[in-house]
Amino acid sequence: MLYAPFVAGVQIILYAGGIMVLFLFVIMLVNIEKARKEDQFNQQWLVGLAAAIALGALFVMVYVKGRALFPDRAILMPEQANTQQVAVLLYGNYMFTFEIASLLLLVAIIGAVVMAKKRI
């Protein structure tokens, strides 16, 4: 997607949203009572804590060292102007409409979770 940054960004957002919907369905279908019974056998919190600390340290190191790799002012490429114009329109003129759509999606997700939990 060399000269289509907006399409590339939309594809990433859509795929990330699809993965989040899959996570949501998995959470809805997990049997809570069975998970509580299996909780006593879970002794891997120390490994998880060590991995979280290592990942946090890696993020901090990349943030501190990575700033030197990129210049402060990047040259604006011609294909980036379209993406910036769409962003200005979406988050400027159509911000209220964008927020209403996100609230409707949030209400639909909460409704799906409530309906799925009643059946289990």
Backbone bond lengths (Angstrom), bond angles and torsions (degrees), N, CA, C in turn:
res aa  C-N    CA-C-N  psi(-1)  N-CA   C-N-CA  omega(-1)  CA-C   N-CA-C  phi
1 M - - - 1.445 - - 1.528 109.93 -
2 L 1.306 115.33 58.13 1.452 120.51 -173.01 1.526 112.69 -64.13
3 Y 1.328 117.96 -44.12 1.463 120.06 -177.61 1.519 111.93 -115.32
4 A 1.307 117.20 29.06 1.460 120.90 177.63 1.528 109.79 -137.33
5 P 1.327 118.21 67.36 1.464 119.62 -176.71 1.518 112.90 -67.74
6 F 1.329 117.50 -31.41 1.459 119.26 179.91 1.521 110.62 -67.42
7 V 1.322 117.15 -43.99 1.464 120.88 178.62 1.524 110.42 -63.42
8 A 1.309 117.14 -39.65 1.465 120.58 178.13 1.521 110.76 -64.19
9 G 1.314 117.40 -42.63 1.467 120.88 178.06 1.515 112.16 -64.19
10 V 1.325 117.23 -42.15 1.461 120.65 178.67 1.518 110.58 -64.30
11 Q 1.315 117.76 -40.15 1.463 120.15 178.09 1.517 111.43 -62.85
12 I 1.306 117.65 -42.01 1.466 120.47 178.61 1.518 110.34 -63.11
13 I 1.320 117.11 -44.18 1.463 120.50 179.86 1.524 110.87 -63.76
14 L 1.333 117.24 -42.03 1.460 119.87 -179.75 1.523 111.89 -66.12
15 Y 1.314 117.58 -42.61 1.467 119.60 178.87 1.522 111.02 -66.83
16 A 1.329 117.68 -39.27 1.470 119.92 177.02 1.526 110.54 -64.28
17 G 1.322 116.85 -38.59 1.461 120.34 176.45 1.518 112.02 -64.91
18 G 1.323 116.66 -39.71 1.468 119.88 177.14 1.514 112.03 -63.38
19 I 1.320 117.10 -39.30 1.462 120.37 177.87 1.525 110.04 -66.64
20 M 1.322 117.37 -39.07 1.466 119.48 178.28 1.527 111.08 -65.54
21 V 1.313 118.19 -36.37 1.474 120.52 176.29 1.521 110.22 -64.45
22 L 1.334 117.41 -40.19 1.465 119.64 175.96 1.523 111.11 -61.96
23 F 1.328 117.64 -42.39 1.465 120.51 176.13 1.522 110.70 -60.24
24 L 1.320 116.38 -41.15 1.457 120.66 179.91 1.526 111.12 -61.60
25 F 1.318 117.54 -43.42 1.459 120.05 178.68 1.520 111.59 -65.57
26 V 1.313 117.64 -36.84 1.464 120.06 177.44 1.518 109.95 -65.01
27 I 1.325 117.46 -42.86 1.464 120.85 178.74 1.519 110.58 -63.09
28 M 1.339 116.61 -39.12 1.463 119.50 -179.71 1.523 111.89 -67.17
29 L 1.314 117.78 -30.74 1.452 120.09 -174.69 1.523 113.99 -95.34
30 V 1.331 118.01 -1.93 1.456 120.37 178.92 1.523 108.93 -73.05
31 N 1.304 115.65 135.60 1.456 120.96 178.21 1.524 108.32 -83.00
32 I 1.323 117.59 112.94 1.458 122.53 -173.86 1.528 111.58 -66.90
33 E 1.329 117.61 -42.50 1.463 120.35 -177.74 1.527 111.20 -63.15
34 K 1.311 117.04 -41.31 1.456 120.34 178.73 1.524 110.60 -65.97
35 A 1.325 117.46 -37.95 1.459 121.20 179.09 1.524 110.93 -65.53
36 R 1.331 118.16 -35.23 1.464 120.53 178.32 1.524 111.26 -68.86
37 K 1.308 116.91 -36.40 1.468 120.14 178.19 1.523 111.07 -67.85
38 E 1.320 117.04 -34.09 1.449 120.91 -179.17 1.524 112.55 -82.86
39 D 1.331 117.38 -7.55 1.455 121.26 -177.39 1.524 111.80 -64.09
40 Q 1.314 118.40 -31.72 1.459 121.17 -178.73 1.527 112.54 -67.97
41 F 1.334 117.56 -20.20 1.449 121.00 -179.61 1.522 112.73 -93.37
42 N 1.306 117.52 -0.99 1.461 121.29 -178.27 1.523 109.07 -89.31
43 Q 1.316 117.10 105.17 1.458 122.61 -178.38 1.529 111.11 -118.06
44 Q 1.321 118.15 25.19 1.451 120.73 -175.27 1.527 112.95 -104.09
45 W 1.306 117.86 21.03 1.454 119.77 -178.02 1.515 111.45 -68.66
46 L 1.319 117.93 -29.86 1.458 120.42 179.64 1.539 110.99 -66.88
47 V 1.324 116.15 -41.53 1.467 120.59 176.89 1.527 110.29 -64.86
48 G 1.318 116.71 -41.37 1.460 120.71 178.36 1.520 112.44 -64.05
49 L 1.331 115.99 -39.81 1.459 120.31 178.20 1.528 111.10 -65.50
50 A 1.339 116.46 -42.61 1.468 119.98 178.06 1.525 111.06 -63.54
51 A 1.334 117.37 -40.69 1.463 120.57 178.57 1.523 111.00 -66.13
52 A 1.334 117.75 -38.64 1.464 120.82 178.86 1.523 111.20 -65.88
53 I 1.326 116.91 -40.56 1.468 120.30 178.66 1.528 110.33 -66.28
54 A 1.336 116.92 -42.31 1.466 120.45 178.49 1.526 110.90 -63.26
55 L 1.336 117.24 -41.70 1.457 120.64 179.16 1.523 111.17 -66.31
56 G 1.332 116.75 -40.01 1.462 120.43 176.67 1.518 111.69 -62.58
57 A 1.342 116.30 -42.59 1.461 120.11 177.58 1.523 111.02 -63.18
58 L 1.318 116.71 -39.32 1.465 120.70 177.79 1.521 111.05 -63.59
59 F 1.326 117.64 -42.64 1.466 120.97 177.90 1.521 111.29 -61.63
60 V 1.324 116.48 -44.24 1.469 120.04 179.86 1.524 110.27 -63.88
61 M 1.331 117.24 -42.46 1.461 120.81 -179.70 1.533 110.81 -63.85
62 V 1.315 117.33 -42.94 1.470 120.32 179.25 1.527 109.95 -65.46
63 Y 1.328 117.54 -38.57 1.462 120.12 179.52 1.527 110.84 -65.90
64 V 1.324 117.00 -43.76 1.465 120.42 -177.21 1.527 111.01 -72.14
65 K 1.314 117.73 -48.13 1.464 121.41 -176.48 1.529 112.34 -80.32
66 G 1.320 117.18 -27.23 1.453 120.42 -174.85 1.513 114.06 -74.26
67 R 1.318 117.54 -21.95 1.463 119.78 -179.86 1.512 111.56 -65.46
68 A 1.322 118.04 -28.14 1.464 121.10 -179.52 1.527 111.62 -76.56
69 L 1.321 116.91 -18.64 1.464 119.75 -177.27 1.526 113.09 -77.45
70 F 1.324 116.58 -25.98 1.458 120.40 -175.29 1.519 110.47 -110.99
71 P 1.316 117.28 139.86 1.466 119.29 178.55 1.526 110.53 -70.81
72 D 1.338 114.70 157.15 1.462 119.43 -179.97 1.525 111.71 -67.18
73 R 1.293 116.40 -39.36 1.464 120.00 -178.88 1.519 108.82 -117.77
74 A 1.288 115.44 113.29 1.460 120.05 177.62 1.529 108.91 -89.90
75 I 1.295 116.75 149.67 1.458 121.98 178.06 1.520 108.36 -72.95
76 L 1.320 116.69 132.04 1.453 121.76 179.81 1.522 109.64 -78.27
77 M 1.307 115.63 114.61 1.459 120.82 179.52 1.532 109.09 -79.88
78 P 1.326 117.96 153.85 1.466 119.57 -177.79 1.527 112.92 -63.11
79 E 1.331 117.86 -32.03 1.464 119.08 -178.08 1.524 112.31 -76.12
80 Q 1.336 118.37 -12.02 1.453 120.83 178.95 1.520 112.34 -82.89
81 A 1.291 118.03 -18.89 1.457 120.79 -177.64 1.524 111.10 -64.26
82 N 1.310 118.12 -36.59 1.458 121.16 179.49 1.522 110.48 -64.03
83 T 1.306 117.73 -43.63 1.459 121.29 179.61 1.514 110.77 -63.23
84 Q 1.306 117.65 -40.53 1.461 120.23 179.63 1.525 111.17 -68.06
85 Q 1.314 118.01 -35.76 1.459 120.50 177.56 1.521 111.11 -66.34
86 V 1.336 116.96 -40.50 1.464 120.01 177.40 1.526 109.76 -64.66
87 A 1.330 118.01 -40.86 1.462 121.40 179.56 1.521 111.39 -64.30
88 V 1.324 117.32 -41.28 1.466 120.16 178.90 1.526 110.17 -63.60
89 L 1.321 117.81 -42.08 1.460 119.93 178.25 1.525 111.63 -67.20
90 L 1.330 116.70 -44.16 1.458 120.25 -175.40 1.520 111.41 -67.61
91 Y 1.319 117.56 -44.50 1.454 120.86 -176.82 1.524 112.92 -97.03
92 G 1.312 117.84 4.24 1.452 121.56 177.13 1.520 110.72 -112.00
93 N 1.307 115.36 -78.53 1.462 120.57 -175.39 1.529 112.79 -71.32
94 Y 1.322 117.96 -35.23 1.457 121.29 -174.12 1.518 112.77 -109.23
95 M 1.321 117.89 27.10 1.463 121.34 -177.81 1.520 112.18 -63.88
96 F 1.327 117.56 -43.29 1.463 120.97 -179.06 1.526 110.63 -63.43
97 T 1.310 117.40 -43.40 1.466 121.63 178.61 1.526 110.73 -63.95
98 F 1.308 117.02 -39.73 1.464 121.95 178.79 1.527 110.28 -63.72
99 E 1.323 117.33 -42.81 1.465 121.24 179.86 1.518 111.58 -68.43
100 I 1.321 118.44 -37.54 1.470 121.01 177.14 1.525 110.02 -63.51
101 A 1.327 117.42 -42.00 1.470 119.92 178.15 1.519 110.74 -63.90
102 S 1.325 118.12 -39.52 1.466 119.78 179.25 1.521 111.11 -68.13
103 L 1.324 118.83 -36.66 1.461 120.86 176.29 1.528 111.56 -66.20
104 L 1.334 117.82 -39.09 1.464 120.25 176.99 1.524 111.26 -63.15
105 L 1.320 116.77 -40.44 1.469 119.62 176.97 1.529 111.13 -65.55
106 L 1.316 117.70 -38.49 1.460 121.12 177.92 1.523 111.22 -64.00
107 V 1.320 117.30 -43.19 1.464 120.79 177.83 1.529 110.50 -63.59
108 A 1.324 117.84 -38.93 1.467 120.73 178.60 1.528 111.01 -65.25
109 I 1.327 117.86 -39.29 1.465 120.63 178.67 1.527 110.38 -66.64
110 I 1.328 117.39 -43.86 1.468 119.95 179.06 1.522 110.24 -63.30
111 G 1.324 117.76 -40.88 1.459 120.77 177.04 1.520 112.69 -62.38
112 A 1.329 116.93 -39.31 1.468 120.03 178.57 1.515 110.92 -65.93
113 V 1.327 117.36 -39.77 1.469 120.57 178.44 1.518 110.85 -64.88
114 V 1.323 117.15 -43.83 1.471 120.84 -179.68 1.520 110.80 -64.16
115 M 1.329 117.37 -43.87 1.473 120.22 179.72 1.523 111.12 -66.02
116 A 1.333 118.29 -37.53 1.462 120.27 -179.91 1.524 110.38 -71.17
117 K 1.300 119.69 -36.16 1.470 121.89 -179.46 1.527 111.69 -70.17
118 K 1.317 117.87 -28.13 1.472 120.18 178.08 1.526 110.93 -68.94
119 R 1.321 117.24 -30.74 1.460 120.82 -178.37 1.518 112.63 -79.31
120 I 1.303 117.69 -24.23 1.476 119.93 -176.09 1.504 110.52 -83.95
